[in-house]
Amino acid sequence: MLTAATALKPWITGDRVRLLAALFALAALGLAEAAGRWGLAVYGLSFWHYPIYALAFFRRRISLARFKRDAVLAKTVSLAALGAVLAATGPSLLSLTVMAGGFALTIAAARALGPDRTYYGVEVAGLPPARTTAFPFSLLPHPMLVGNMTAFGAPLLDGAFREAWWPLALLHVLLNGLLLPMEVCGRESRLLGTVWPLAGLGLGAVLLIIGFWDVWPFALATAVMGLAFGAALMGRYARAAGHETLQETPS
């Protein structure tokens, strides 16, 4: 009992965003089950790493360790949702091969940069700028984004996925594309760190309600909870984090 209480303490008394994230995910799954539309949870939970990237890049007040934890968790949930969809639609060997190639390119780029620089270590933690010419940067610019766009777009090669889930893949491709001008031309900006995430949250809520209009009360509830969670995220990334060290112990 004491061990369980000790494990739960940081979730309750410390950084509450993790607790809110868990509650939001459980609520989204419950609403999707009640509505009989599991796609509601897929769309509601699949895109949170993108506003997290924007908040960290533009605000630059969160510690790198916390940002990496948030980003990895959100992308893991996104990939799990995509995996569940693929398991239901039965992907072809061709789409799986293209997807694997895209993610392999992304992983190779991350290895070349290292984990800290992969997650905006220069912008968030003040690491010295450095340009790498290692593979795959020796072959093409921005291989990580190219790999992600290729991987998330690959399921569109399958007719069954394309018919039922084309917005899921298209949104991933478009959002990865939007990261490109941010990373190339973006700068620290309180305004952009507010406008971009707010616009994304608002548009996402509207699209969710429109896309699931036949079960609109459940979609509205999911959207409202998503907006509340997004507001908590924005508050967290707007607060000064004291720039903890890269080896911060997760709280």
N, C-alpha and C positions, 0 to 999 in steps of 0.2 A: 504494500500500500504506500509506504514511504517512497519507494522507488518511482511509482507511478506519479505521485504528487510532485516529486522532484523533476520528473521529465516534463510535466505539464506546466510547471511554474513559469518558464520563460514565455510560453504561449499566452499566459493569462496576465502576468504582471509586467512583462517586458514589451517587446515590439509586438503590438497587437495586429499588425497587418497579416501575419501568418495565420492567426486565429480567424480573422475576417475572411481570408482567402479560403480556408477550409470550410467555414460556414457557408460562404457563397457557393462553393463547388457542390456541397451536399444539397443546398437548397435548389440549385439549378438542376441537379440530377433528380431530385424529388419532384420538382415541377414538371420536368420532361416526362417522368413516369406517370404522373397524374394526368397529364395531357394526352398520353399515348403517342407522343412525338419525340423520340429520343434525339432527333436532329436539333431540337431546341437546346439541349445541353451541349451538343457538339458545337453549334455556332456560338453559344453563350460563353464557352470556355476556351475556344481555340485561338484567340488573337491577342491575349493579354501581354505577350512578350513585346509586341510592337509599341504600345504606349510606355512600357517600362524602358525600352531602349531610348525613346524620345525624351522621357523625363530625365533619365540619367545624363544623356548627351547635352541637353540644353540647360538643365539646372546645375549639374556638376556639384551638388552638395551632399549627395549620398556617399557613403564609403564604398570603395570598390568591392570589398568582400560582401557587403549586403546586396549590392547591385548584382553581382555574379550569382548569388544564391537566388535572388528573385527571378532573374532572367532564365537560369537553368530550370527552375521549378516550373515557370510558366511555359517554357518551350517543351518540357517533358509532358505536361498535360496536353499541349497542342498536338504533339506527335502521338500520344496515346489515343486521342480522339480520332486523328487521321487513321491510325492503325485499326481502330474499331470499325471505321467506315470501310476500309479496304477489305477487312475480313468478311464484311457483309456483302460486298459487291463482287468479290473474287477477281483480283487484278490479273492481268495477263503477264506472261513472262517478259514481254517487251516493255511494258510500263514499269514493272519491278526493276528491270535492268537499267532503264533510264533514271529511275528514282535513286537506285543504289549509286549510279555514277554521279548524280548531282550531290548526294550527301557525302560521297567519298571526296569530291572536290572541296566541299565545305570543311570537312574534317582535316584534309591536307592543309588548307589555308589556315585553319585554327592552330594546327601544330607548328606551322612556319612562324606564325605571329607569337605564339605562346598564350597561355590563358589570360594573363592580365591585359595584354594589348588587344586581344580578341574582344574583350569587354571594355573597350574605350578607356584603357588604362592611362593613355596620354591625356584625355579630356577629364576623366573623373578623378584620377589619382595624381596627375601632374608628372607622369613618367616622361622622360625626355623623348622627343619625336625621333623615330628611326624608320628608315625605309628598307624593306627586305626585297631581295631579288631571288629568294629561294623558291623552289617549286611550291605551289602553282603560280605564284606571282610572276615567275619568269615567262609564263605562257600567255597570261591575259590579266587585265586589270580587274580588281574587285572580284576575285574568284569565289569568295565566300557568298556574296549576294547572288552571283551567277549560279553557283551550285544550289543554293536554296530555291531560286526561281525555277531551275530545271527540275529539282526533286519534287517540289510541290505542284508543278505543272504536269508532271509525268502521268498522273492518274487520268488526265483528260484524254489520253490515248485510248482508254477503254470506254466503250459505248455505254455500259451499265453505269459506271461512275459518272460519266459525262451527262447522262440523262437526269440523274437524281441529285448529283452533288457538285455540278460544275461551279456554283457560286463559291463553294468552300475553297477549291483550288485557285480559282481566279482571284479571290480576295487575298490569299497568301502571296500569289505572284505580284499583285499590285502593291501590297504593303511592303514587300521586300524591295520592289522598285522604288518606292517612296523613301526608303532608307538611303538610297544612293545619293540624291542631292543633299540630304541631311549630313551625311558623312563627308561629302566632298566640299560643300559650301557652307555648312552650318557653323555656328559659333555659339558660345555661351550666351544665353538670352532668356531672361525671366519671362518676357512676353511670349516668345515662341514655345518656351517650356510650359506655358499655360494654354496658349491657343491651340497648338497641335493636339495635345491629349484631349482637351475639351471637345474639339471638333470631331476627333475620332470616336470619343465616347458617345457624343450626341448622335452622330451619323449611324454608329453601330446600333444604338438603341432603336432608332427609327427603322433601320433595315430589318432588325430582328422582329419588330412588331408587324411590319408589312409582310415579311416572309412567312410568318406564322399567324396570319390574320384569322384563320379558321379556329385557332385556339387563343385568341387575342388576350383573354384575361391572364393566361399562364405566361404568354410572351411579355405582356406588360409587367407582370410581377418580376420576371427574370431581368427585364431591362432596368427596372427601378433599382433592384438589388445590385445590378452591375454598375449603375451610375453611382450608387452609394459606395461600393467597393472602389471604384475609380477615384472618387473624391478622397477616400482614405489614402490611396496610393499617391495622389497628387500632393496631399498634405505631408506625407512622409518624405517625398523627394524634394519638397520645398524647404523643409527644415534643415538647418545646418547640422551636419553629422559629426562635426569635429574632426573629419578626415582621419578616421581610424587607420591603423596600419593595414597592410595587405594581408597580414596573418591574423586578422581579427577572429576571435573565437565566436562561432555562430551563437546568437542569443535567442 
